[in-house]
Each structure stands twice: as structure tokens, then as C-alpha cells.
Amino acid sequence: MFKGQNALITGGSRGIGLAIASKLALNGASITLLARNEELLQQSVNQLSTDHNQSHSYRSIDLLSLIKSETDVQNLRKSITPPTILINCAGITTHSLLHQTDQQLISDTINLNLTIAIILSQLFIKDMIRQKKLNPSILNISSILSYTDHVISGTSVYAASKAGLLGFTKSLSHELRDIIRVNALLPGLVKETDMGLKVKSDLEPISLDDVANKAIDILKDKSINGQCIRID
Ligand SMILES: NC(=O)c1ccc[n+]([C@@H]2O[C@H](COP(=O)([O-])OP(=O)(O)OC[C@H]3O[C@@H](n4cnc5c(N)ncnc54)[C@H](OP(=O)(O)O)[C@@H]3O)[C@@H](O)[C@H]2O)c1
């Protein structure tokens, strides 16, 4: 289904990113994982299926470093295979009331969850346009917390960053219509990940597998563009 596709997945070393990577690999895609922990990246890449004779890779990088350095952004582009699928999944959250939240954490949360998704999309758009025949696609992992009907105290900055992703998704999908599909997935609480484990909420959790399956459905359905799809 994804044979010949190169998928770049930020935050792909564990949790939701790795679950999506595993299913894409099972369906033939070559995967590049980005995250910081090199040992974990190595382990995760080794567990991806190579049944379709594809190869996988990873790059250990603190994505926040890209905020400060245009050179690092261009070096990243040169060091990896241009993707036909970009999944912006790396994310962090806040667990403190706004007036008690450190300013550095506020900017890191907005930067990693939103600005990096924008920077990477911008970085790879031209490469993706060149591979138009392969139906390139960007999938932004947002959250149901981007909707005001789901709120958890202590996550206002996180919610703001994830809501920003929705506006970005809608607008960019219009800009790139008929060339690159741009969608967002809004998972509910996934308790099986490191982030989900730390969330204190009475929300009914959903399974990691269901979230990854939904991502695959969106990526394979060429009629879906500009959609912000919740799964909770
Ligand atoms: N779990 C949930 O309930 C839930 C619900 C809705 C949406 N989401 C969203 O889904 C995405 C994945 O969440 P998850 O639950 O799978 O979280 P997770 O298990 O904590 O995984 C986060 C991933 O992001 C990477 N990452 C964090 N900081 C980074 C940095 N500065 N540079 C590069 N990579 C970085 C982590 O690797 P390193 O630490 O090694 O860098 C890891 O691969 C996030 O965007 C999250 O907001 C999660």
C-alpha cells in the first residue's frame, strides 16, 4: 500500500509516532525516525518490518535546535531521504497552571508542537511537490484538547499549540490542494504512551493501535484533504 513511499516521522522513537511508523513499514514504506534518544531510536528502527525489502533509518536530533539555526535546518534536509509522507508527531505537554508555568516551557511547548511542524513542512514541500505522482501527504498530530469542550487544567499552553496546528493544517491544505494532502489527527487520551501515562484525567482512554490505524486510514485515502479528524 505504501511501497516506494518514504515516511519521515518526528517523535517516532516511541508512543504514537512509533505505532504509526510500525504500521507504515508493515505496508511497505521506508521510514526515517527523528527524536533525541539515540539508543531508543536504534531499538525502534530495528523493530520495523522490512518484509518489503525496504530500509529504514533514524536521525538523533533535538528538534528545538532547529528554531535557532537555519543551518541546522538545511543540514537536516541534506542528511535524510526527502519524504513523500511527513508526520509531525513529536510533542511535549505542560502539567502546571499557567501562572506557575516556566516561560521556557511555554516557548518549548509552542515551538516543538507547532513551530517545528511548520518549519519541517516548509522544508520538505518542494521535495514533495517534485514527487507529486506519489501522492505526498502531511499528517499533523494534534489533540482533542485543541477543542474547548475537552479541557484539562494545566494544559492551556499545550491546547494552544495543538489548536494552532489545526489552523495551519486547514490553511496549508488549501494552499497545496491537488498537490500535497495536509490533514490533522486529534487523538483522545492514549494511556499506553509516556505522555499519556502522566495525564491526570477521567477521559475514557483510547488504544494506541486504534490511533495508529486511523492515521493509516487518513494517509491511504486520497480523497481526504484539509480534515481535522478526532478519534476519542
Ligand atoms: N498520549 C496521548 O494521550 C496523546 C493524545 C493526543 C495527542 N497526543 C500527541 O501525540 C504526539 C505523540 O505523543 P505520545 O503520547 O506518543 O508521546 P511520547 O510517548 O512522550 O513521545 C514523544 C516523542 O517526541 C519525541 N520528542 C520529544 N521532545 C523532542 C525534541 N525536543 N526533539 C525531538 N523529539 C522530541 C520523543 O523522543 P525523545 O524524548 O527521545 O526526543 C518521543 O519520540 C504528541 O504530539 C502528543 O501531543 C498524545
The ligand as an SDF file (V2000), in Angstrom:
LIG
                    3D

 48 52  0  0  0  0  0  0  0  0999 V2000
   -0.7130   10.2640   24.5870 N   0  0  0  0  0  0  0  0  0  0  0  0
   -1.8030   10.9820   24.4450 C   0  0  0  0  0  0  0  0  0  0  0  0
   -2.7610   10.8290   25.2270 O   0  0  0  0  0  0  0  0  0  0  0  0
   -1.9290   11.9620   23.3010 C   0  0  0  0  0  0  0  0  0  0  0  0
   -3.2060   12.4300   22.9980 C   0  0  0  0  0  0  0  0  0  0  0  0
   -3.3520   13.3370   21.9590 C   0  0  0  0  0  0  0  0  0  0  0  0
   -2.2660   13.7560   21.2400 C   0  0  0  0  0  0  0  0  0  0  0  0
   -1.0280   13.3000   21.5470 N   0  0  0  0  0  0  0  0  0  0  0  0
    0.0870   13.7950   20.7520 C   0  0  0  0  0  0  0  0  0  0  0  0
    0.7180   12.7180   20.0970 O   0  0  0  0  0  0  0  0  0  0  0  0
    2.1020   13.0020   19.9080 C   0  0  0  0  0  0  0  0  0  0  0  0
    2.9260   11.8280   20.4500 C   0  0  0  0  0  0  0  0  0  0  0  0
    2.5910   11.6920   21.8130 O   0  0  0  0  0  0  0  0  0  0  0  0
    2.9510   10.3740   22.6490 P   0  0  0  0  0  0  0  0  0  0  0  0
    1.8640   10.1930   23.6180 O   0  0  0  0  0  0  0  0  0  0  0  0
    3.3680    9.2930   21.7240 O   0  0  0  0  0  0  0  0  0  0  0  0
    4.2090   10.9500   23.4820 O   0  0  0  0  0  0  0  0  0  0  0  0
    5.5950   10.3070   23.9260 P   0  0  0  0  0  0  0  0  0  0  0  0
    5.4720    8.8430   24.1020 O   0  0  0  0  0  0  0  0  0  0  0  0
    6.0490   11.1370   25.0540 O   0  0  0  0  0  0  0  0  0  0  0  0
    6.5430   10.5440   22.6400 O   0  0  0  0  0  0  0  0  0  0  0  0
    7.0250   11.8160   22.3300 C   0  0  0  0  0  0  0  0  0  0  0  0
    8.0030   11.7030   21.1960 C   0  0  0  0  0  0  0  0  0  0  0  0
    8.5070   13.0040   20.8750 O   0  0  0  0  0  0  0  0  0  0  0  0
    9.9420   12.9830   20.9280 C   0  0  0  0  0  0  0  0  0  0  0  0
   10.4400   14.3000   21.3540 N   0  0  0  0  0  0  0  0  0  0  0  0
   10.1230   14.9770   22.4900 C   0  0  0  0  0  0  0  0  0  0  0  0
   10.8310   16.1160   22.5690 N   0  0  0  0  0  0  0  0  0  0  0  0
   11.6070   16.1690   21.4510 C   0  0  0  0  0  0  0  0  0  0  0  0
   12.5790   17.0860   20.9580 C   0  0  0  0  0  0  0  0  0  0  0  0
   12.8770   18.2040   21.6150 N   0  0  0  0  0  0  0  0  0  0  0  0
   13.1900   16.8070   19.7780 N   0  0  0  0  0  0  0  0  0  0  0  0
   12.8980   15.6770   19.1030 C   0  0  0  0  0  0  0  0  0  0  0  0
   11.9890   14.7790   19.5030 N   0  0  0  0  0  0  0  0  0  0  0  0
   11.3600   15.0180   20.6790 C   0  0  0  0  0  0  0  0  0  0  0  0
   10.2470   11.8830   21.9400 C   0  0  0  0  0  0  0  0  0  0  0  0
   11.5680   11.3450   21.8100 O   0  0  0  0  0  0  0  0  0  0  0  0
   12.8240   11.8940   22.6790 P   0  0  0  0  0  0  0  0  0  0  0  0
   12.3170   12.2070   24.0540 O   0  0  0  0  0  0  0  0  0  0  0  0
   13.8550   10.8170   22.6250 O   0  0  0  0  0  0  0  0  0  0  0  0
   13.2860   13.1100   21.9560 O   0  0  0  0  0  0  0  0  0  0  0  0
    9.2210   10.8370   21.5370 C   0  0  0  0  0  0  0  0  0  0  0  0
    9.6430   10.1450   20.3900 O   0  0  0  0  0  0  0  0  0  0  0  0
    2.3710   14.3170   20.6410 C   0  0  0  0  0  0  0  0  0  0  0  0
    2.3780   15.3750   19.7150 O   0  0  0  0  0  0  0  0  0  0  0  0
    1.1860   14.4460   21.5690 C   0  0  0  0  0  0  0  0  0  0  0  0
    0.9030   15.7790   21.8730 O   0  0  0  0  0  0  0  0  0  0  0  0
   -0.8330   12.4010   22.5710 C   0  0  0  0  0  0  0  0  0  0  0  0
  1  2  1  0
  2  3  2  0
  2  4  1  0
  4  5  1  0
  4 48  2  0
  5  6  2  0
  6  7  1  0
  7  8  2  0
  8  9  1  0
  8 48  1  0
  9 10  1  0
  9 46  1  0
 10 11  1  0
 11 12  1  0
 11 44  1  0
 12 13  1  0
 13 14  1  0
 14 15  2  0
 14 16  1  0
 14 17  1  0
 17 18  1  0
 18 19  2  0
 18 20  1  0
 18 21  1  0
 21 22  1  0
 22 23  1  0
 23 24  1  0
 23 42  1  0
 24 25  1  0
 25 26  1  0
 25 36  1  0
 26 27  1  0
 26 35  1  0
 27 28  2  0
 28 29  1  0
 29 30  1  0
 29 35  2  0
 30 31  1  0
 30 32  2  0
 32 33  1  0
 33 34  2  0
 34 35  1  0
 36 37  1  0
 36 42  1  0
 37 38  1  0
 38 39  2  0
 38 40  1  0
 38 41  1  0
 42 43  1  0
 44 45  1  0
 44 46  1  0
 46 47  1  0
M  CHG  2   8   1  16  -1
M  END
$$$$
